[in-house]
Amino acid sequence: YLCTLTLLHDRPFSSYRPSIIAASSLLLANRLLNPSMTNHWFDQHVQITSYQQSELNECTLALADLHAKTFEQDKTT
């Protein structure tokens, strides 16, 4: 779902590599599903994706913003 949102909104996601969008989606999903956890990105994630969390922060923030706007819009319709 999160990756699909990025396809519907060209900006700013057209400037990110697809692998960064995928990894950021995984990070955001972990945050949304486990809000009480303090760490959402583990060494295993780095091994699988080759991205450190700091490399994903910008894209993840943009994705979180888009998700929040879409979620609020869906609740009102």
Secondary structure, 3 states (H helix, E strand, C coil): CHHHHHHHCHHHHCCCCHHHHHHHHHHHHHHHHCCCCCCCCCHHHHHHHCCCHHHHHHHHHHHHHHHHHHHHHHHHC
